[in-house]
């Protein structure tokens, strides 16, 4: 899933003895580039501050209520000299990483996530909430502007929505095989999203991000009073908290795969296109 394109214009490059003739295209419009980097910063800070908020009660439940005596489907903690991740009936030792770890000063800590992964690095639920809520509004505001721009300039319609032929099993399977073999599109094909790219980006834009926002609002007592239907929609505040956590995990997975594909496809060309908008088309191979 390399960085996707919304091509605007094409400029031919000048061939030299050492550099074959290759086309440059305007791959990303400025709203896409601005939203990409704003979203990246906001999501990183929200993730790290969210891990600190999770440290306040490192257990997840389904339903309306959740306390230490209730049955949790996931918990991170420690017992004796071991850090533990408990997932249902399964237990995994995570000493030194989760639950029980040593900070930079050599002091043993018994919290779910280590300080290097959280904002702030030392325990402070109040500060973590300030960071989290502020950048949540940054995320929502930038997303709304991006959606509006993408509708106006046709980015959703022309670049994100799958064509009927792309939904065929044979086409989907061929794209899966190409990604598995690390065969990235070249020439004309590199100007457009593949079906796996479209599925990945749409899953983030129309599923994970809206769920993150709505479940976050559901956990707010003020929003419960204003919009009580949110509690019914998600089956209670603790269920909303669990869904919020799972969506965040989904975004982390997307981020890891996205960065891996960028490096495999050529990081200089990919990152340059997301900064300047200009992308050099890979040559067709014989």
N, C-alpha and C positions, 0 to 999 in steps of 0.2 A: 504494500500500500504506500506507494511513493506520494510525494506532495502532488495534489491534484491541480488541474488547470482550468482556467476559464479564459481561453485564448481570445485576444482582441485583435492583434495585428501580426503580420509576419514580415521580417526584414531579412533579405539574403545577405550572407556574409561573403567576404572576399577571399577567394582561395589563395593560399601561399604554398610554396614547395613543401613546407613542413606541416602545414595545417590544411586538411581537405576542406572543400567547400561545404559548409553546413548552415542550415537556417537558424535564425534566432526568432523566437516568437514571444509575444507579450503574454506570459502564461497566467499571471495573477493580476487582477484589478486591485486598485489601492484599498477598497473596502475589505477585500479578502485578506490582504496582507496585514492591514491594521488590526482586524479582528483576530487573526491567527496569533499575533504576538501579544495582544492584550489578553486574549483567552489563555495563552500559555502561562503568562505571569500570574493572572488571577487564579487559575486552577492550581498552580503549584503552591501558592500561598494558602489557598483554601484547604488543600490536601494536608499540608504540614500543620496548620492551625487546627484542622479537624482531628488529626491524630492526637493532639494535646487535649482536645475536648473529650475524645474517646478515653484518654487516660484517666479521666475523672470517674468513669464507671465502665471498665473494660469488659462488658458483657452485652450480648444482644439477645432480644426476645421477640416472640410473636404475640400480638394481642395488644391490650390496653395498658397492662401494668408490667413492671419489671423491677425487681429488687434482689438483693443478694440471696434471699431464700427461695426465689423463683427459679424455675428451670430455664437455663439459657441454652440456645443452640450454638452459640460461640462465646468463648471467654479466653482471655489472655491474662496470665498471672504467674504465680510462682508457688511452689510448695517445697519447703526445706531449702536445699541448695540447688534447686532446678527451676528453670523457667519453663512454663507449659503453655501450649496452645491446645485448647479443648474444643473439638468440632464434633458436636453430637456426642457419640459414645467413643470417639477416637481421641487419643491423647498423643501429642507430639512434643518432644523435649526441644526447647528453644533457648537453652541457657546461653547467655552472651549476646543474644539477638533480641528476643522478646521476653517480657515478663521479669527477667533477672539479668542485669547487665551492669557494666562498670563505666562510669563517666570519665571525662577527660582528666579529672583530678584523682582518679583511682578509687573513687567512692562507689560502693555497690548500691545500685538502685533497684527498687522493686516496682516498676511501672511497666505498662504494656509496651509502649514504644520508646526507644532511646531518644535522648535529647537531640542528637544530630538530625533526627527525622522530624522534629516538631518545631513549631513557632508558638511561643518562645521556647528556647532550649531548656530552661529551668521551669519547673511546674508552676503554672499560673492559669487557672481556668478563666478568670476574668479577662486577662490580656488576650488569650486565645480566641475568646468570643468576639472581642473588638476587631481583631484581625480578620476573623472568619466572616463576620457580618458585613464589614466594610467592603471586602472584595467580592462578597456575594452580590452586592448591588452593582459593583463594577462589571461583574460577569453578566448580570441580567441586562444592564443598560447597553453594553457593547453587543450582546446577542440580539437585542431588539433592533438596533441600528443595522447590524449585519443582515438580519432577515429582511428588513425593509429594502435595503440596497440590493439584495440578491433577487428580490421579487421584481424590482424596477428594472434592473439591468439584465434580467433573464437568466442569471446564474443557476438558479434552482431548476428551471425548465430545461435549459440546454445542456447543462453539465452534470446535474445530480440525478434527475429522474431517469430510471432505466428505460431503454427502448424495449419493445415487445420481443425482438429477436434476441436481446441479451438475457432474457429470462428463461430461455430454453435450456434444458439440462445439459445438452452437448456443449453449448457456449459457456455455461458456468463451470463445467468440469474442465474444459480446456484452459480457462483462466486459473483454476486451482492448480492444475498441472504446471502451468507456466510459472506461477509463483513458487511452487515447491522446487522447481528446477532453477529458480533464480533467473529466469529469462524475462528481462524487462522489455517493454515495448520500445521500438525504434521508429524513426522516420515519421510518417503520417500518423501511425497508431499512437505515438507518444504525445500527440496533441490532445488526447481525450482520456477520460476516466475509463478504467476497466470496471467490470461488474462487481468485483470484490472491493475495489476502491469505493464505488458508489454505495455499496451495502455498508461498508465500514463508516463512511462519513455520515450517511443518513441515520445510522443507528445512534451516532453521537448527537447529531443535530436535532432529530425528531423524537428520540427515545430517552437516552441517558441524561442529557442536559435538562429537558423538561421535568423528568422524574426527580433529578437532584433538587431542582428549585421547589417543586411542589411538596416533596417530602420534608424539605427544610422548613417550609412554611407550616407544615402540619405539626412539627415539633415545637412551634412557638405558641405559648399560652394565649398571647394577644390575638394571633390568627385563629386559634381555636374558637375564641369568642366571636370574631368577625365572620369567619367562614367555617362553621362547625361541620359542614358537609365533607371537608377534607379528612376528618377523622373516620367518617364512614367509608370514604373512598379507599383509604389505605388500611382499614381494619384496626385502627388504634394508633396511638402515638409510638408505642414500641415497635409495631410493625413498620411504621414509617421510618423509624430510626434504622431498622435492619435493611430496608430497601435503600435508604440513603447510603449506607455503608457499602452495599453490594454494587450500587451504581458507581460509587467512587472507585471500587476495585475494578469495575469494568473500564473506567476511564484510564486507570493506571495501565491495564493490559493493552488498551488501544495505544497509549503513549509509547509503551515499550516496543510494540510491533512497528509503529510508525517510525520511530527513531531508527530501528534496525533496518527497515526498508530504505530509509533515506541514505544511510551509510552504504548499504549494498548497491544502491542505484547510482551513487556518486554524490557525496555530500556537498562538494563545492558548487556544482551545477544546481542542485536542489535548494540549498540554502540561499544562494544568490538569487534564484527566482522568487523566493519568498521575501527577500529584502528589496530588490530592485524591480521585480516583476518579469525580468527578461530571462529566458531559458534557451539554452542551445540544444537543439534536437539531436539525440543520438543517431548516428548513421545506421542505415539499414545494413545488416550483415549479409554477405553472399550466401 
